Amino acid sequence: MSSRTIQVSPFDLVVFGGTGDLAARKLLPALYQRDRAGQLPDEGRIIGVARKALGHDGYLKFVRKSLHDHVKSVEVDEEALTRFLARIDFCAVDVTGESGWPELAEILAAGVERVRAFYYAVSPDLFATISTHIQQFNLVTPKSRVVVEKPLGTDGESARAVNAAISCVFSEHQVFRIDHYLGKETVQNLMALRFANRMFEPLWNSMHIDHIQITVAEELGVGERGGYYDGSGAMRDMVQNHILQLLCLTAMEPPDAFQADSVRDEKLKVLKSLRRIDERNAEQCTIRGQYRNGSVGGQPTQSYLQDIGQDESDTETFVAIRAEIANWRWAGVPFFLRTGKRLGNRTSEIVVNFRPISHSIFDHTAGRISQNRLIIRLQPDEGMTLEVMIKDPGPGGMRLRRIPLDMSFVETFGVSNPDAYERLLMDVIRGNQTLFMRHDEVAAAWRWIDPIIAAWHNTSQRVHHYAGGSWGPSASVALIERDGRTWLEDSD
Ligand code: BG6
């Protein structure tokens, strides 16, 4: 079936933090691409909000530059650009004070019937005051929604406070908590693979699966975000959200329908079933690392401390965890989770390792029978590989070999996938929350993460160092090898 573009309903999208990094790198390019594809209706406005009194022309200049910097030049055509710029508006608002709000209210008054989405692309400590002003100026309509970005708190308690501030003004069905990993095409494909095929589901359990690895590896370091990152670390920045969401989609029971609450109910059950890691077992089940200098892609790279301009810090830029899901389906199947910055290459993948066959009919001349593996690649080359045993072709008797049945989405469909934000922003306008996190999921994720972070601090669990461009500290290899398994890149 070829792809279809269905226009979304008329909307006003108000972007708080309209001149920020997220707007420039992700939101404006994504909206431009959807407009270019014909998905935005004529009555669709994007209203950038910022403290600076840029004026309409000043903001258009900012939007042009953002597209120039973050959209491939072949994809910027004059006709699409002119149409896109015509839907842009700007309003200077002091979100902590009173100025600018009446002007914003006036702009919005022209579209009372439209879907109205408020995107909080600002620091979470502004969520409460923005929400209060939105209420004070009567800006919430029945078709209003609010979109919030992580970090949603730094622990369970602060996440509750963020949520409380938002829920004073918006009800849960109006709140869209973004985890952009859920907008990645291959992540959605994971659900298609599991629930639109007969062949995998009967095998998807501890009877047939030996263990699962989830890796999100980045080549980049912390870049300009040292200030934020040093107070956060990989556990809060990546594991609490992206990695746990991938784990949930891999491990959840089939939902009764591909609908927001059905999917989110099942994800929640996985989070609740995660076996607790705390001071008693954190040392055995988790590894923290921090990058030193090294080299990535032949280029020398600085250490984390140099990147953040500090003499010391024990913030982790790498985490490996041996997790367990204590339920009927997964009892005894370890889930090895791993993420880090400045690693060997940019790879995100889920590796499902099946158990060995129960009995071999072949003698030793056939060679070793390797286990089947299903590799779901999220990036950079999105696709799937199913590794199966075959007979080596030609004469020479029965010699067995594991080969990959490989599918690259780009090669198969000839197009690269849209950025996650394109899909997610359209879902906000459509009011579809399936790919967004519910408040209880966020809370359950923190309930599992908080004791791990507390254990690290209370037991002074050390941060292992690793060279930039490696695959993390050797302790991470030891973590999985203690279990008799190996990370994918070390296996044959
Ligand atoms: C963000 C994290 O949520 O995800 C970043 O804050 C990280 O630290 C990024 O680099 C990774 O996203 P992607 O889509 O590039 O894998």
Boltz pocket constraint, residues with backbone or C-beta under 6 A from the ligand:
constraints:
  - pocket:
      binder: B
      contacts: [[A, 218], [A, 237], [A, 238]]
      max_distance: 6.0
